[in-house]
C-alpha cells in the first residue's frame, strides 16, 4: 500500500470521503481531466473494524530502523 502521499492529498481524500458518506456512497468511479489528459478515477471506502484498527494503523506508520 502506498502511504507516502502529501498531506494535501490525504486531506482532499478525507473531504471526498466525508462527502461520499453524506450521500450514502462508498464507491465512486468517474472520468477526470488533469494536466490535459483524461484519467479513470475510482475510490472505494472500506470500513475498518475495531479488531483490525491497530493493524491498519501500523500499515501507515513508517518502518522502524534497526
Secondary structure, DSSP 4 states (H G I P E B T S, - for coil): ------HHHHHHHHHHHHHHHHTT-SEEEEEEEETTEEEEEEEE-----GGGHHHHHHHHSPPPP-
